[in-house]
Amino acid sequence: KYGTQLDTNALQLIHSSTAAAGRMRMLINDLLNFSRVGTHTELKPIDLNELVADVLTELQDDIRTAGADVQVEPLPTVTGHRTDLSQLFSNLINNGIKYRRPDVAPRITIRAENRG
């Protein structure tokens, strides 16, 4: 209703909030599935390029505040659990931002190497 009256920052905030709510919904569903006794989590093909892009969108404020330079090289598709992999990349990126020399902007490179 008010979309035409909002500036770019407000629209971006709404988009980020909506995406975060979607991720929260997925996390809650995954936690419910995990909590069921005897239930095995289904592994699926996960495009890590897409997953890391989503994580970077989620962490964009922290990245910008720290002045971090995050470079992502082409990543493979792997078989796994999306929520676990998302949490893994989120933790690694957050650690790269958090644990650094205070006077140096973080420089994070994400890449993969096929070792058979």
DRENDREN-929134 format. One record per residue (C-alpha): x, y, z negated. Coordinates in steps of 0.001 Angstrom, whole numbers, plus 524288, in hexadecimal, padded with zeros to 5 digits. Each point is the difference from the previous one (the first is absolute). Layout:
BEGIN
[[X; Y; Z]],
...
This chain:
BEGIN
[[80000; 80000; 80000]],
[[80AEC; 80984; 7FC6E]],
[[80A67; 7FA42; 808EC]],
[[8005F; 80BB9; 8090C]],
[[8020B; 8092A; 7F464]],
[[80BCE; 7F8EE; 7FA54]],
[[80E08; 80362; 80307]],
[[80A49; 7F626; 80453]],
[[804F2; 7FDB8; 7F21F]],
[[7F266; 7FCE9; 7FAF6]],
[[7FD64; 7F6A3; 80B3B]],
[[80D0C; 7F940; 7FD90]],
[[7FCD6; 7FEBB; 7F17B]],
[[7F2CC; 7F9F3; 80326]],
[[80678; 7F686; 80981]],
[[80A65; 7FC4F; 7F5EC]],
[[7F5B6; 7FE1F; 7F574]],
[[7F7AB; 7F781; 808CF]],
[[80BBF; 7F7BE; 803DE]],
[[80402; 7FE97; 7F1AA]],
[[7F237; 7FB99; 7FC78]],
[[800B2; 7F5C1; 80AC5]],
[[80D12; 7FB11; 7FAEB]],
[[7FA7E; 7FFAF; 7F225]],
[[7F465; 7F802; 804C2]],
[[80955; 7F663; 80691]],
[[80854; 7FF32; 7F3AC]],
[[7F410; 7FD52; 7F773]],
[[7FB58; 7F564; 80950]],
[[80D97; 7FA03; 80022]],
[[80081; 8003F; 7F11C]],
[[7F2CD; 7F950; 7FF5E]],
[[80499; 7F592; 8097D]],
[[80CAC; 7FE3C; 7F873]],
[[7F8D1; 7FE89; 7F312]],
[[7F7BE; 7F49A; 804B7]],
[[8055D; 7F340; 7FAA0]],
[[80440; 7F695; 80A94]],
[[7FEA7; 809F0; 80AE7]],
[[80B79; 80123; 8093E]],
[[802CE; 80D01; 8065D]],
[[7FF45; 7FF2D; 80EB8]],
[[80C39; 8044A; 8070B]],
[[7FE0C; 80784; 80C8E]],
[[80887; 80648; 80A6F]],
[[8035F; 80DD3; 7FB8B]],
[[80580; 80A5D; 80924]],
[[80A17; 80676; 7F74C]],
[[80080; 80C1A; 808C5]],
[[7F1B2; 80294; 7FD13]],
[[80144; 7FC77; 7F1AB]],
[[80BC8; 808DB; 7FDA1]],
[[7F938; 80B2B; 8072F]],
[[7F479; 7FE88; 7F69B]],
[[8092A; 7FFDA; 7F431]],
[[80700; 80C35; 804DE]],
[[7F2ED; 806DE; 8019C]],
[[7FC81; 7FC54; 7F214]],
[[80D17; 80509; 7FAEB]],
[[800D0; 80C27; 80898]],
[[7FEC0; 8099B; 7F4AF]],
[[80B0D; 7F992; 7F84C]],
[[80878; 7FF54; 80C3D]],
[[7FDA4; 80E50; 8031D]],
[[80243; 8047D; 7F1EF]],
[[80D0E; 7F8D2; 7FF4A]],
[[8040D; 804DF; 80D79]],
[[80241; 7F1D0; 803C2]],
[[803D1; 7FBEE; 80DB0]],
[[7F987; 7F2E5; 802EC]],
[[803CF; 7F91A; 80C84]],
[[7F8F4; 7F3AE; 80467]],
[[805D0; 7F763; 80A85]],
[[7F797; 7F606; 8074C]],
[[7FB33; 7F589; 7F6B3]],
[[7FAF6; 7F23E; 802A0]],
[[7F2EF; 7F9A7; 7FD76]],
[[8011E; 7F6A7; 7F489]],
[[7F6FF; 7F643; 7F98F]],
[[7FC5C; 80475; 7F277]],
[[7F656; 806A4; 7F714]],
[[7FD6A; 80E26; 803D0]],
[[7FE1C; 80556; 7F24E]],
[[80C76; 7F9A9; 7FAE0]],
[[80809; 804F7; 80B81]],
[[7FA0D; 80D86; 7FEBB]],
[[8037D; 80056; 7F18B]],
[[80DC4; 7FB61; 80327]],
[[80295; 80AF1; 809CC]],
[[7F96C; 80A0B; 7F73F]],
[[808BF; 7FC28; 7F48D]],
[[80C5B; 8001B; 80851]],
[[7FD16; 80D6D; 805B3]],
[[7FC1B; 80582; 7F2B8]],
[[80C91; 7FAB2; 7FA15]],
[[807E3; 80643; 80AEF]],
[[7F9AF; 80D06; 7FCD6]],
[[8008D; 7FEA5; 7F134]],
[[80D97; 7FA51; 7FDC6]],
[[80912; 8099B; 806BB]],
[[80964; 80ABE; 7FCE0]],
[[7F7DE; 80BF8; 7FC9E]],
[[80781; 808F1; 80929]],
[[7FEC8; 7F737; 80BFC]],
[[7F3B3; 7FE0D; 8081E]],
[[7FCE5; 7F187; 80185]],
[[802AF; 7F99C; 80D1C]],
[[7F8A2; 7F347; 801B2]],
[[8014E; 7F6F6; 80BAE]],
[[7F6E7; 7F47D; 801D9]],
[[8045C; 7F5C8; 809B7]],
[[7FFC9; 7F171; 8024F]],
[[809FF; 7F692; 80537]],
[[7FCC5; 7F2B5; 805BD]],
[[808FA; 7F5EB; 7FA02]],
[[7F89D; 7F432; 804DE]],
